[in-house]
């Protein structure tokens, strides 16, 4: 084991024996390392002004950090409270603007409207199945007549009338037919009216 240290050249990297003061390769002077322990900085030495200033700076840095943390916490609390208040007010406004619920409407059964009756187009006076516009009657004898209404599904009632009852009398039966009886010699007019339409028939009474 060798007691002479090996030195590496700081310029060319050549290793040589520590007995040489210069590198045999490039001639660079060997730098000897100091065995002294470096002294501490003034701020680390107690009792110095630098140490007092460093302690004061550390104290203020700690106070500033605590103030910054407290400010952040207060800001977070304020933001949370504002957001909660805004949500509550928005919900209240929405509830106040909601339209009132209308009560359920009762469903009413519509009343069926009656179908309109067809209008009368014409009325005819008939003696049995023969249409008559005139006929002859005998005093004391009854002649049966009926009215035919078109269209035939009309349900309106036929109104009968005779102009001069001293010539002939008129008897209306339950089935809607009539009987014309001669009273005295002469002539008169028989009318049948239904739905605004009228039919006339001339009646001649012989002695």
Contact map, one row per residue, 1 for C-alpha under 8 A:
111000000000000000000000000000000000000000000000000000000000000000000000000000000000000000000000000000000000000000000000000000000000000000000000000000000000000000000000000000000000000000000000000000000000000
111110000000000000000000000000000000000000000000000000000000000000000000000000000000000000000000000000000000000000000000000000000000000000000000000000000000000000000000000000000000000000000000000000000000000
111110000000000000000000000000000000000000000000000000000000000000000000000000000000000000000000000000000000000000000000000000000000000000000000000000000000000000000000000000000000000000000000000000000000000
011111000000000011100000000000000000000000000000000000000000000000000000000000000000000000000000000000000000000000000000000000000000000000000000000000000000000000000000000000000000000000000000000000000000000
011111100000000011000000000000000000000000000000000000000000000000000000000000000000000000000000000000000000000000000000000000000000000000000000000000000000000000000000000000000000000000000000000000000000000
000111110000001111000000000000000000000000000000000000000000000000000000000000000000000000000000000000000000000000000000000000000000000000000000000000000000000000000000000000000000000000000000000000000000000
000011111000001111000000000000000000000000000000000000000000000000000000000000000000000000000000000000000000000000000000000000000000000000000000000000000000000000000000000000000000000000000000000000000000000
000001111100111100000000000000000000000000000000000000000000000000000000000000000000000000000000000000000000000000000000000000000000000000000000000000000000000000000000000000000000000000000000000000000000000
000000111111111100000010000101000000000000000000000000000000000000000000000000000000000000000000000000000000000000000000000000000000000000000000000000000000000000000000000000000000000000000000000000000000000
000000011111100000000000000101000000000000000000000000000000000000000000000000000000000000000000000000000000000000000000000000000000000000000000000000000000000000000000000000000000000000000000000000000000000
000000001111100000000000010100000000000000000000000000000000000000000000000000000000000000000000000000000000000000000000000000000000000000000000000000000000000000000000000000000000000000000000000000000000000
000000001111110000000000110000000000000000000000000000000000000000000000000000000000000000000000000000000000000000000000000000000000000000000000000000000000000000000000000000000000000000000000000000000000000
000000011111111000000000000000000000000000000000000000000000000000000000000000000000000000000000000000000000000000000000000000000000000000000000000000000000000000000000000000000000000000000000000000000000000
000000011001111100000010100000000000000000000000000000000000000000000000000000000000000000000000000000000000000000000000000000000000000000000000000000000000000000000000000000000000000000000000000000000000000
000001111000111110000000000000000000000000000000000000000000000000000000000000000000000000000000000000000000000000000000000000000000000000000000000000000000000000000000000000000000000000000000000000000000000
000001111000011111010011000000000000000000000000000000000000000000000000000000000000000000000000000000000000000000000000000000000000000000000000000000000000000000000000000000000000000000000000000000000000000
000111100000001111110000000000000000000000000000000000000000000000000000000000000000000000000000000000000000000000000000000000000000000000000000000000000000000000000000000000000000000000000000000000000000000
000111100000000111111000000000000000000000000000000000000000000000000000000000000000000000000000000000000000000000000000000000000000000000000000000000000000000000000000000000000000000000000000000000000000000
000100000000000011111000000000000000000000000000000000000000000000000000000000000000000000000000000000000000000000000000000000000000000000000000000000000000000000000000000000000000000000000000000000000000000
000000000000000111111111000000000000000000000000000000000000000000000000000000000000000000000000000000000000000000000000000000000000000000000000000000000000000000000000000000000000000000000000000000000000000
000000000000000001111110000011000000000000000000000000000000000000000000000000000000000000000000000000000000000000000000000000000000000000000000000000000000000000000000000000000000000000000000000000000000000
000000000000000000011111001111000000000000000000000000000000000000000000000000000000000000000000000000000000000000000000000000000000000000000000000000000000000000000000000000000000000000000000000000000000000
000000001000010100011111111111000000000000000000000000000000000000000000000000000000000000000000000000000000000000000000000000000000000000000000000000000000000000000000000000000000000000000000000000000000000
000000000000000100010111111000000000000000000000000000000000000000000000000000000000000000000000000000000000000000000000000000000000000000000000000000000000000000000000000000000000000000000000000000000000000
000000000001010000000011111000000000000000000000000000000000000000000000000000000000000000000000000000000000000000000000000000000000000000000000000000000000000000000000000000000000000000000000000000000000000
000000000011000000000011111100000000000000000000000000000000000000000000000000000000000000000000000000000000000000000000000000000000000000000000000000000000000000000000000000000000000000000000000000000000000
000000000000000000000111111110000000000000000000000000000000000000000000000000000000000000000000000000000000000000000000000000000000000000000000000000000000000000000000000000000000000000000000000000000000000
000000001110000000000110011111000000000000000000000000000000000000000000000000000000000000000000000000000000000000000000000000000000000000000000000000000000000000000000000000000000000000000000000000000000000
000000000000000000001110001111100000000000000000000000000000000000000000000000000000000000000000000000000000000000000000000000000000000000000000000000000000000000000000000000000000000000000000000000000000000
000000001100000000001110000111110000000000000000000000000000000000000000000000000000000000000000000000000000000000000000000000000000000000000000000000000000000000000000000000000000000000000000000000000000000
000000000000000000000000000011111000000000000000000000000000000000000000000000000000000000000000000000000000000000000000000000000000000000000000000000000000000000000000000000000000000000000000000000000000000
000000000000000000000000000001111100000000000000000000000000000000000000000000000000000000000000000000000000000000000000000000000000000000000000000000000000000000000000000000000000000000000000000000000000000
000000000000000000000000000000111110000000000000000000000000000000000000000000000000000000000000000000000000000000000000000000000000000000000000000000000000000000000000000000000000000000000000000000000000000
000000000000000000000000000000011111000000000000000000000000000000000000000000000000000000000000000000000000000000000000000000000000000000000000000000000000000000000000000000000000000000000000000000000000000
000000000000000000000000000000001111100000000000000000000000000000000000000000000000000000000000000000000000000000000000000000000000000000000000000000000000000000000000000000000000000000000000000000000000000
000000000000000000000000000000000111110000000000000000000000000000000000000000000000000000000000000000000000000000000000000000000000000000000000000000000000000000000000000000000000000000000000000000000000000
000000000000000000000000000000000011111000000000000000000000000000000000000000000000000000000000000000000000000000000000000000000000000000000000000000000000000000000000000000000000000000000000000000000000000
000000000000000000000000000000000001111100000000000000000000000000000000000000000000000000000000000000000000000000000000000000000000000000000000000000000000000000000000000000000000000000000000000000000000000
000000000000000000000000000000000000111110000000000000000000000000000000000000000000000000000000000000000000000000000000000000000000000000000000000000000000000000000000000000000000000000000000000000000000000
000000000000000000000000000000000000011111011000000000000000000000000000000000000000000000000000000000000000000000000000000000000000000000000000000000000000000000000000000000000000000000000000000000000000000
000000000000000000000000000000000000001111111000000000000000000000000000000000000000000000000000000000000000000000000000000000000000000000000000000000000000000000000000000000000000000000000000000000000000000
000000000000000000000000000000000000000111111001011000000000000000000000000000000000000000000000000000000000000000000000000000000000000000000000000000000000000000000000000000000000000000000000000000000000000
000000000000000000000000000000000000000011111101111111000000000000000000000000000000000000000000000000000000000000000000000000000000000000000000000000000000000000000000000000000000000000000000000000000000000
000000000000000000000000000000000000000111111100011000000000000000000000000000000000000000000000000000000000000000000000000000000000000000000000000000000000000000000000000000000000000000000000000000000000000
000000000000000000000000000000000000000111111111001000000000000000000000000000000000000000000000000000000000000000000000000000000000000000000000000000000000000000000000000000000000000000000000000000000000000
000000000000000000000000000000000000000000111111001100000000000000000000000000000000000000000000000000000000000000000000000000000000000000000000000000000000000000000000000000000000000000000000000000000000000
000000000000000000000000000000000000000000001111101100000000000000000000000000000000000000000000000000000000000000000000000000000000000000000000000000000000000000000000000000000000000000000000000000000000000
000000000000000000000000000000000000000001101111111100000000000000000000000000000000000000000000000000000000000000000000000000000000000000000000000000000000000000000000000000000000000000000000000000000000000
000000000000000000000000000000000000000000100011111110000000000000000000000000000000000000000000000000000000000000000000000000000000000000000000000000000000000000000000000000000000000000000000000000000000000
000000000000000000000000000000000000000001110001111111000000000000000000000000000000000000000000000000000000000000000000000000000000000000000000000000000000000000000000000000000000000000000000000000000000000
000000000000000000000000000000000000000001111111111111100000000000000000000000000000000000000000000000000000000000000000000000000000000000000000000000000000000000000000000000000000000000000000000000000000000
000000000000000000000000000000000000000000100111111111110000000000000000000000000000000000000000000000000000000000000000000000000000000000000000000000000000000000000000000000000000000000000000000000000000000
000000000000000000000000000000000000000000100000111111111000000000000000000000000000000000000000000000000000000000000000000000000000000000000000000000000000000000000000000000000000000000000000000000000000000
000000000000000000000000000000000000000000100000011111111100000000000000000000000000000000000000000000000000000000000000000000000000000000000000000000000000000000000000000000000000000000000000000000000000000
000000000000000000000000000000000000000000000000001111111110000000000000000000000000000000000000000000000000000000000000000000000000000000000000000000000000000000000000000000000000000000000000000000000000000
000000000000000000000000000000000000000000000000000111111111000000000000000000000000000000000000000000000000000000000000000000000000000000000000000000000000000000000000000000000000000000000000000000000000000
000000000000000000000000000000000000000000000000000011111111100000000000000000000000000000000000000000000000000000000000000000000000000000000000000000000000000000000000000000000000000000000000000000000000000
000000000000000000000000000000000000000000000000000001111111110000000000000000000000000000000000000000000000000000000000000000000000000000000000000000000000000000000000000000000000000000000000000000000000000
000000000000000000000000000000000000000000000000000000111111111000000000000000000000000000000000000000000000000000000000000000000000000000000000000000000000000000000000000000000000000000000000000000000000000
000000000000000000000000000000000000000000000000000000011111111100000000000000000000000000000000000000000000000000000000000000000000000000000000000000000000000000000000000000000000000000000000000000000000000
000000000000000000000000000000000000000000000000000000001111111110000000000000000000000000000000000000000000000000000000000000000000000000000000000000000000000000000000000000000000000000000000000000000000000
000000000000000000000000000000000000000000000000000000000111111111000000000000000000000000000000000000000000000000000000000000000000000000000000000000000000000000000000000000000000000000000000000000000000000
000000000000000000000000000000000000000000000000000000000011111111100000000000000000000000000000000000000000000000000000000000000000000000000000000000000000000000000000000000000000000000000000000000000000000
000000000000000000000000000000000000000000000000000000000001111111110000000000000000000000000000000000000000000000000000000000000000000000000000000000000000000000000000000000000000000000000000000000000000000
000000000000000000000000000000000000000000000000000000000000111111111000000000000000000000000000000000000000000000000000000000000000000000000000000000000000000000000000000000000000000000000000000000000000000
000000000000000000000000000000000000000000000000000000000000011111111100000000000000000000000000000000000000000000000000000000000000000000000000000000000000000000000000000000000000000000000000000000000000000
000000000000000000000000000000000000000000000000000000000000001111111110000000000000000000000000000000000000000000000000000000000000000000000000000000000000000000000000000000000000000000000000000000000000000
000000000000000000000000000000000000000000000000000000000000000111111111000000000000000000000000000000000000000000000000000000000000000000000000000000000000000000000000000000000000000000000000000000000000000
000000000000000000000000000000000000000000000000000000000000000011111111100000000000000000000000000000000000000000000000000000000000000000000000000000000000000000000000000000000000000000000000000000000000000
000000000000000000000000000000000000000000000000000000000000000001111111110000000000000000000000000000000000000000000000000000000000000000000000000000000000000000000000000000000000000000000000000000000000000
000000000000000000000000000000000000000000000000000000000000000000111111111000000000000000000000000000000000000000000000000000000000000000000000000000000000000000000000000000000000000000000000000000000000000
000000000000000000000000000000000000000000000000000000000000000000011111111100000000000000000000000000000000000000000000000000000000000000000000000000000000000000000000000000000000000000000000000000000000000
000000000000000000000000000000000000000000000000000000000000000000001111111110000000000000000000000000000000000000000000000000000000000000000000000000000000000000000000000000000000000000000000000000000000000
000000000000000000000000000000000000000000000000000000000000000000000111111111000000000000000000000000000000000000000000000000000000000000000000000000000000000000000000000000000000000000000000000000000000000
000000000000000000000000000000000000000000000000000000000000000000000011111111100000000000000000000000000000000000000000000000000000000000000000000000000000000000000000000000000000000000000000000000000000000
000000000000000000000000000000000000000000000000000000000000000000000001111111110000000000000000000000000000000000000000000000000000000000000000000000000000000000000000000000000000000000000000000000000000000
000000000000000000000000000000000000000000000000000000000000000000000000111111111000000000000000000000000000000000000000000000000000000000000000000000000000000000000000000000000000000000000000000000000000000
000000000000000000000000000000000000000000000000000000000000000000000000011111111100000000000000000000000000000000000000000000000000000000000000000000000000000000000000000000000000000000000000000000000000000
000000000000000000000000000000000000000000000000000000000000000000000000001111111110000000000000000000000000000000000000000000000000000000000000000000000000000000000000000000000000000000000000000000000000000
000000000000000000000000000000000000000000000000000000000000000000000000000111111111000000000000000000000000000000000000000000000000000000000000000000000000000000000000000000000000000000000000000000000000000
000000000000000000000000000000000000000000000000000000000000000000000000000011111111100000000000000000000000000000000000000000000000000000000000000000000000000000000000000000000000000000000000000000000000000
000000000000000000000000000000000000000000000000000000000000000000000000000001111111110000000000000000000000000000000000000000000000000000000000000000000000000000000000000000000000000000000000000000000000000
000000000000000000000000000000000000000000000000000000000000000000000000000000111111111000000000000000000000000000000000000000000000000000000000000000000000000000000000000000000000000000000000000000000000000
000000000000000000000000000000000000000000000000000000000000000000000000000000011111111100000000000000000000000000000000000000000000000000000000000000000000000000000000000000000000000000000000000000000000000
000000000000000000000000000000000000000000000000000000000000000000000000000000001111111110000000000000000000000000000000000000000000000000000000000000000000000000000000000000000000000000000000000000000000000
000000000000000000000000000000000000000000000000000000000000000000000000000000000111111111000000000000000000000000000000000000000000000000000000000000000000000000000000000000000000000000000000000000000000000
000000000000000000000000000000000000000000000000000000000000000000000000000000000011111111100000000000000000000000000000000000000000000000000000000000000000000000000000000000000000000000000000000000000000000
000000000000000000000000000000000000000000000000000000000000000000000000000000000001111111110000000000000000000000000000000000000000000000000000000000000000000000000000000000000000000000000000000000000000000
000000000000000000000000000000000000000000000000000000000000000000000000000000000000111111111000000000000000000000000000000000000000000000000000000000000000000000000000000000000000000000000000000000000000000
000000000000000000000000000000000000000000000000000000000000000000000000000000000000011111111100000000000000000000000000000000000000000000000000000000000000000000000000000000000000000000000000000000000000000
000000000000000000000000000000000000000000000000000000000000000000000000000000000000001111111110000000000000000000000000000000000000000000000000000000000000000000000000000000000000000000000000000000000000000
000000000000000000000000000000000000000000000000000000000000000000000000000000000000000111111111000000000000000000000000000000000000000000000000000000000000000000000000000000000000000000000000000000000000000
000000000000000000000000000000000000000000000000000000000000000000000000000000000000000011111111100000000000000000000000000000000000000000000000000000000000000000000000000000000000000000000000000000000000000
000000000000000000000000000000000000000000000000000000000000000000000000000000000000000001111111110000000000000000000000000000000000000000000000000000000000000000000000000000000000000000000000000000000000000
000000000000000000000000000000000000000000000000000000000000000000000000000000000000000000111111110000000000000000000000000000000000000000000000000000000000000000000000000000000000000000000000000000000000000
000000000000000000000000000000000000000000000000000000000000000000000000000000000000000000011111110000000000000000000000000000000000000000000000000000000000000000000000000000000000000000000000000000000000000
000000000000000000000000000000000000000000000000000000000000000000000000000000000000000000001111111000000000000000000000000000000000000000000000000000000000000000000000000000000000000000000000000000000000000
000000000000000000000000000000000000000000000000000000000000000000000000000000000000000000000111111100000000000000000000000000000000000000000000000000000000000000000000000000000000000000000000000000000000000
000000000000000000000000000000000000000000000000000000000000000000000000000000000000000000000000111110000000000000000000000000000000000000000000000000000000000000000000000000000000000000000000000000000000000
000000000000000000000000000000000000000000000000000000000000000000000000000000000000000000000000011111000000000000000000000000000000000000000000000000000000000000000000000000000000000000000000000000000000000
000000000000000000000000000000000000000000000000000000000000000000000000000000000000000000000000001111100000000000000000000000000000000000000000000000000000000000000000000000000000000000000000000000000000000
000000000000000000000000000000000000000000000000000000000000000000000000000000000000000000000000000111110000000000000000000000000000000000000000000000000000000000000000000000000000000000000000000000000000000
000000000000000000000000000000000000000000000000000000000000000000000000000000000000000000000000000011111000000000000000000000000000000000000000000000000000000000000000000000000000000000000000000000000000000
000000000000000000000000000000000000000000000000000000000000000000000000000000000000000000000000000001111100000000000000000000000000000000000000000000000000000000000000000000000000000000000000000000000000000
000000000000000000000000000000000000000000000000000000000000000000000000000000000000000000000000000000111110000000000000000000000000000000000000000000000000000000000000000000000000000000000000000000000000000
000000000000000000000000000000000000000000000000000000000000000000000000000000000000000000000000000000011111000000000000000000000000000000000000000000000000000000000000000000000000000000000000000000000000000
000000000000000000000000000000000000000000000000000000000000000000000000000000000000000000000000000000001111100000000000000000000000000000000000000000000000000000000000000000000000000000000000000000000000000
000000000000000000000000000000000000000000000000000000000000000000000000000000000000000000000000000000000111110000000000000000000000000000000000000000000000000000000000000000000000000000000000000000000000000
000000000000000000000000000000000000000000000000000000000000000000000000000000000000000000000000000000000011111000000000000000000000000000000000000000000000000000000000000000000000000000000000000000000000000
000000000000000000000000000000000000000000000000000000000000000000000000000000000000000000000000000000000001111100000000000000000000000000000000000000000000000000000000000000000000000000000000000000000000000
000000000000000000000000000000000000000000000000000000000000000000000000000000000000000000000000000000000000111110000000000000000000000000000000000000000000000000000000000000000000000000000000000000000000000
000000000000000000000000000000000000000000000000000000000000000000000000000000000000000000000000000000000000011111000000000000000000000000000000000000000000000000000000000000000000000000000000000000000000000
000000000000000000000000000000000000000000000000000000000000000000000000000000000000000000000000000000000000001111100000000000000000000000000000000000000000000000000000000000000000000000000000000000000000000
000000000000000000000000000000000000000000000000000000000000000000000000000000000000000000000000000000000000000111110000000000000000000000000000000000000000000000000000000000000000000000000000000000000000000
000000000000000000000000000000000000000000000000000000000000000000000000000000000000000000000000000000000000000011111000000000000000000000000000000000000000000000000000000000000000000000000000000000000000000
000000000000000000000000000000000000000000000000000000000000000000000000000000000000000000000000000000000000000001111100000000000000000000000000000000000000000000000000000000000000000000000000000000000000000
000000000000000000000000000000000000000000000000000000000000000000000000000000000000000000000000000000000000000000111110000000000000000000000000000000000110000000000000000000000000000000000000000000000000000
000000000000000000000000000000000000000000000000000000000000000000000000000000000000000000000000000000000000000000011111000000000000000000000000000000101100000000000000000000000000000000000000000000000000000
000000000000000000000000000000000000000000000000000000000000000000000000000000000000000000000000000000000000000000001111100000000000000000000000000000100100000000000000000000000000000000000000001000000000000
000000000000000000000000000000000000000000000000000000000000000000000000000000000000000000000000000000000000000000000111111000000000000000000000000011100100000000000000000000000000000000000000011110000000000
000000000000000000000000000000000000000000000000000000000000000000000000000000000000000000000000000000000000000000000011111000000000000000000000000011100000000000000000000000000000000000000000000010000000000
000000000000000000000000000000000000000000000000000000000000000000000000000000000000000000000000000000000000000000000001111100000000000000000000000011100000000000000000000000000000000000000000000011000000000
000000000000000000000000000000000000000000000000000000000000000000000000000000000000000000000000000000000000000000000001111110000000000000000000001111000000000000000000000000000000000000000001110011100000000
000000000000000000000000000000000000000000000000000000000000000000000000000000000000000000000000000000000000000000000000011111000011000000000000001110000000000000000000000000000000000000000001000000100000000
000000000000000000000000000000000000000000000000000000000000000000000000000000000000000000000000000000000000000000000000001111100011100000000000111100000000000000000000000000000000000000000001000000111000000
000000000000000000000000000000000000000000000000000000000000000000000000000000000000000000000000000000000000000000000000000111111111000000000000111100000000000000000000000000000000000000000000000000000000000
000000000000000000000000000000000000000000000000000000000000000000000000000000000000000000000000000000000000000000000000000011111111000000000001110000000000000000000000000000000000000000000000000000000000000
000000000000000000000000000000000000000000000000000000000000000000000000000000000000000000000000000000000000000000000000000001111100000000000001110000000000000000000000000000000000000000000000000000000000000
000000000000000000000000000000000000000000000000000000000000000000000000000000000000000000000000000000000000000000000000000001111110000000000000000000000000000000000000000000000000000000000000000000000000000
000000000000000000000000000000000000000000000000000000000000000000000000000000000000000000000000000000000000000000000000000001111111000000000000000000000000000000000000000000000000000000000000000000000000000
000000000000000000000000000000000000000000000000000000000000000000000000000000000000000000000000000000000000000000000000000111101111100000000000000000000000000000000000000000000000000000000000000000000000000
000000000000000000000000000000000000000000000000000000000000000000000000000000000000000000000000000000000000000000000000000111100111111000000000000000000000000000000000000000000000000000000000000000001000000
000000000000000000000000000000000000000000000000000000000000000000000000000000000000000000000000000000000000000000000000000010000011111000000000000000000000000000000000000000000000000000000000000000011100000
000000000000000000000000000000000000000000000000000000000000000000000000000000000000000000000000000000000000000000000000000000000001111100000000000000000000000000000000000000000000000000000000000000001111000
000000000000000000000000000000000000000000000000000000000000000000000000000000000000000000000000000000000000000000000000000000000001111110000000000000000000000000000000000000000000000000000000000000001111000
000000000000000000000000000000000000000000000000000000000000000000000000000000000000000000000000000000000000000000000000000000000000011111000000000000000000000000000000000000000000000000000000000000000011110
000000000000000000000000000000000000000000000000000000000000000000000000000000000000000000000000000000000000000000000000000000000000001111101110000000000000000000000000000000000001110000000000000000000011110
000000000000000000000000000000000000000000000000000000000000000000000000000000000000000000000000000000000000000000000000000000000000000111111100000000000000000000000000000000000000110000000000000000000000111
000000000000000000000000000000000000000000000000000000000000000000000000000000000000000000000000000000000000000000000000000000000000000011111000000000000000000000000000000000000000111110000000000000000000111
000000000000000000000000000000000000000000000000000000000000000000000000000000000000000000000000000000000000000000000000000000000000000001111100000000000000000000000000000000000000111000000000000000000000000
000000000000000000000000000000000000000000000000000000000000000000000000000000000000000000000000000000000000000000000000000000000000000011111110000000000000000000000000000000000000110000000000000000000000000
000000000000000000000000000000000000000000000000000000000000000000000000000000000000000000000000000000000000000000000000000000000000000011011111000000000000000000000000000000000011110000000000000000000000000
000000000000000000000000000000000000000000000000000000000000000000000000000000000000000000000000000000000000000000000000000000000000000010001111100000000000000000000000000000000011100000000000000000000000000
000000000000000000000000000000000000000000000000000000000000000000000000000000000000000000000000000000000000000000000000000000110000000000000111110000000000000000000000000000001111000000000000000000000000000
000000000000000000000000000000000000000000000000000000000000000000000000000000000000000000000000000000000000000000000000000011110000000000000011111000000000000000000000000000001111000000000000000000000000000
000000000000000000000000000000000000000000000000000000000000000000000000000000000000000000000000000000000000000000000000000011110000000000000001111100000000000000000000000000011100000000000000000000000000000
000000000000000000000000000000000000000000000000000000000000000000000000000000000000000000000000000000000000000000000000001111000000000000000000111110000000010000000000000000011000000000000001000000000000000
000000000000000000000000000000000000000000000000000000000000000000000000000000000000000000000000000000000000000000000000001111000000000000000000011111010000000000000000000000000000000000000000000000000000000
000000000000000000000000000000000000000000000000000000000000000000000000000000000000000000000000000000000000000000000001111100000000000000000000001111110100000000000000000000000000000000000000010000000000000
000000000000000000000000000000000000000000000000000000000000000000000000000000000000000000000000000000000000000000000001111000000000000000000000000111111100000000000000000000000000000000000000000000000000000
000000000000000000000000000000000000000000000000000000000000000000000000000000000000000000000000000000000000000000000111110000000000000000000000000011111100000000000000000000000000000000000000000000000000000
000000000000000000000000000000000000000000000000000000000000000000000000000000000000000000000000000000000000000000000000000000000000000000000000000111111100000000000000000000000000000000000000000000000000000
000000000000000000000000000000000000000000000000000000000000000000000000000000000000000000000000000000000000000000000100000000000000000000000000000001111110000000000000000000000000000000000000000000000000000
000000000000000000000000000000000000000000000000000000000000000000000000000000000000000000000000000000000000000000001111000000000000000000000000000011111111000000000000000000000000000000000000000000000000000
000000000000000000000000000000000000000000000000000000000000000000000000000000000000000000000000000000000000000000001000000000000000000000000000000000001111100000000000000000000000000000000000000000000000000
000000000000000000000000000000000000000000000000000000000000000000000000000000000000000000000000000000000000000000000000000000000000000000000000000000000111110000000000000000000000000000000000011000000000000
000000000000000000000000000000000000000000000000000000000000000000000000000000000000000000000000000000000000000000000000000000000000000000000000000000000011111000000000000000000000000000000000010000000000000
000000000000000000000000000000000000000000000000000000000000000000000000000000000000000000000000000000000000000000000000000000000000000000000000001000000001111100000000000000010000000000000001110000000000000
000000000000000000000000000000000000000000000000000000000000000000000000000000000000000000000000000000000000000000000000000000000000000000000000000000000000111110000000000000000000000000000001110000000000000
000000000000000000000000000000000000000000000000000000000000000000000000000000000000000000000000000000000000000000000000000000000000000000000000000000000000011111000000000100000000000000000111100000000000000
000000000000000000000000000000000000000000000000000000000000000000000000000000000000000000000000000000000000000000000000000000000000000000000000000000000000001111100000010000000000000000000111000000000000000
000000000000000000000000000000000000000000000000000000000000000000000000000000000000000000000000000000000000000000000000000000000000000000000000000000000000000111111001110000000000000000011110000000000000000
000000000000000000000000000000000000000000000000000000000000000000000000000000000000000000000000000000000000000000000000000000000000000000000000000000000000000011111000000000000000000000011100000000000000000
000000000000000000000000000000000000000000000000000000000000000000000000000000000000000000000000000000000000000000000000000000000000000000000000000000000000000001111111000000000000000000011000000000000000000
000000000000000000000000000000000000000000000000000000000000000000000000000000000000000000000000000000000000000000000000000000000000000000000000000000000000000001111111110000000000001000000000000000000000000
000000000000000000000000000000000000000000000000000000000000000000000000000000000000000000000000000000000000000000000000000000000000000000000000000000000000000000011111100000000000001100000000000000000000000
000000000000000000000000000000000000000000000000000000000000000000000000000000000000000000000000000000000000000000000000000000000000000000000000000000000000000000011111100000000000011111110000000000000000100
000000000000000000000000000000000000000000000000000000000000000000000000000000000000000000000000000000000000000000000000000000000000000000000000000000000000000001011111110000000001111100010000000000000010100
000000000000000000000000000000000000000000000000000000000000000000000000000000000000000000000000000000000000000000000000000000000000000000000000000000000000000001001111111000000001111000000000000000000000000
000000000000000000000000000000000000000000000000000000000000000000000000000000000000000000000000000000000000000000000000000000000000000000000000000000000000000011001001111100000111100000000000000000000000000
000000000000000000000000000000000000000000000000000000000000000000000000000000000000000000000000000000000000000000000000000000000000000000000000000000000000000000000000111110000111000000000000000000000000000
000000000000000000000000000000000000000000000000000000000000000000000000000000000000000000000000000000000000000000000000000000000000000000000000000000000000000100000000011111011110000000000000000000000000000
000000000000000000000000000000000000000000000000000000000000000000000000000000000000000000000000000000000000000000000000000000000000000000000000000000000000000000000000001111111110000000000000000000000000000
000000000000000000000000000000000000000000000000000000000000000000000000000000000000000000000000000000000000000000000000000000000000000000000000000000000000000000000000000111111000000000000000000000000000000
000000000000000000000000000000000000000000000000000000000000000000000000000000000000000000000000000000000000000000000000000000000000000000000000000000000000000000000000000011111000000000000000000000000000000
000000000000000000000000000000000000000000000000000000000000000000000000000000000000000000000000000000000000000000000000000000000000000000000000011000000000010000000000000111111100000000000000000000000000000
000000000000000000000000000000000000000000000000000000000000000000000000000000000000000000000000000000000000000000000000000000000000000000000001111000000000000000000000000111111110000000000000000000000000000
000000000000000000000000000000000000000000000000000000000000000000000000000000000000000000000000000000000000000000000000000000000000000000000001110000000000000000000000011110011111000000000000000000000000000
000000000000000000000000000000000000000000000000000000000000000000000000000000000000000000000000000000000000000000000000000000000000000000000111100000000000000000000000011110001111100000000000000000000000000
000000000000000000000000000000000000000000000000000000000000000000000000000000000000000000000000000000000000000000000000000000000000000010000111100000000000000000000001111000000111110000000000000000000000000
000000000000000000000000000000000000000000000000000000000000000000000000000000000000000000000000000000000000000000000000000000000000000011111110000000000000000000000001110000000011111000000000000000000000000
000000000000000000000000000000000000000000000000000000000000000000000000000000000000000000000000000000000000000000000000000000000000000011111100000000000000000000000011100000000001111110000000000000000000110
000000000000000000000000000000000000000000000000000000000000000000000000000000000000000000000000000000000000000000000000000000000000000000110000000000000000000000001111100000000000111110000000000000000000100
000000000000000000000000000000000000000000000000000000000000000000000000000000000000000000000000000000000000000000000000000000000000000000100000000000000000000000000111000000000000011111000000000000000000111
000000000000000000000000000000000000000000000000000000000000000000000000000000000000000000000000000000000000000000000000000000000000000000100000000000000000000000000010000000000000011111100000000000000001111
000000000000000000000000000000000000000000000000000000000000000000000000000000000000000000000000000000000000000000000000000000000000000000000000000000000000000000000010000000000000000111110000000000000001110
000000000000000000000000000000000000000000000000000000000000000000000000000000000000000000000000000000000000000000000000000000000000000000000000000000000000000000000010000000000000000011111000000000000111100
000000000000000000000000000000000000000000000000000000000000000000000000000000000000000000000000000000000000000000000000000000000000000000000000000000000000000001110011000000000000000001111100000000000111000
000000000000000000000000000000000000000000000000000000000000000000000000000000000000000000000000000000000000000000000000000000000000000000000000000000000000000001110000000000000000000000111110000000011110000
000000000000000000000000000000000000000000000000000000000000000000000000000000000000000000000000000000000000000000000000000000000000000000000000000000000000000111100000000000000000000000011111000000011110000
000000000000000000000000000000000000000000000000000000000000000000000000000000000000000000000000000000000000000000000000000000000000000000000000000000000000000111000000000000000000000000001111100001111000000
000000000000000000000000000000000000000000000000000000000000000000000000000000000000000000000000000000000000000000000000001110000000000000000000001000000000011110000000000000000000000000000111110001110000000
000000000000000000000000000000000000000000000000000000000000000000000000000000000000000000000000000000000000000000000000001000000000000000000000000000000000011100000000000000000000000000000011111111100000000
000000000000000000000000000000000000000000000000000000000000000000000000000000000000000000000000000000000000000000000001001000000000000000000000000010000001111000000000000000000000000000000001111111000000000
000000000000000000000000000000000000000000000000000000000000000000000000000000000000000000000000000000000000000000000011000000000000000000000000000000000001000000000000000000000000000000000000111110000000000
000000000000000000000000000000000000000000000000000000000000000000000000000000000000000000000000000000000000000000000001000000000000000000000000000000000000000000000000000000000000000000000000111111000000000
000000000000000000000000000000000000000000000000000000000000000000000000000000000000000000000000000000000000000000000001111000000000000000000000000000000000000000000000000000000000000000000000111111100000000
000000000000000000000000000000000000000000000000000000000000000000000000000000000000000000000000000000000000000000000000011000000000000000000000000000000000000000000000000000000000000000000011110111110000000
000000000000000000000000000000000000000000000000000000000000000000000000000000000000000000000000000000000000000000000000001110000000000000000000000000000000000000000000000000000000000000000011100011111000000
000000000000000000000000000000000000000000000000000000000000000000000000000000000000000000000000000000000000000000000000000010000000100000000000000000000000000000000000000000000000000000001111000001111100000
000000000000000000000000000000000000000000000000000000000000000000000000000000000000000000000000000000000000000000000000000010000001111000000000000000000000000000000000000000000000000000001110000000111110000
000000000000000000000000000000000000000000000000000000000000000000000000000000000000000000000000000000000000000000000000000000000000111000000000000000000000000000000000000000000000000000111100000000011111000
000000000000000000000000000000000000000000000000000000000000000000000000000000000000000000000000000000000000000000000000000000000000011110000000000000000000000000000001000000000000000000111100000000001111100
000000000000000000000000000000000000000000000000000000000000000000000000000000000000000000000000000000000000000000000000000000000000011110000000000000000000000000000000000000000000000011110000000000000111110
000000000000000000000000000000000000000000000000000000000000000000000000000000000000000000000000000000000000000000000000000000000000000111100000000000000000000000000011000000000000011111100000000000000011111
000000000000000000000000000000000000000000000000000000000000000000000000000000000000000000000000000000000000000000000000000000000000000111100000000000000000000000000000000000000000010111000000000000000001111
000000000000000000000000000000000000000000000000000000000000000000000000000000000000000000000000000000000000000000000000000000000000000001100000000000000000000000000000000000000000000110000000000000000000111
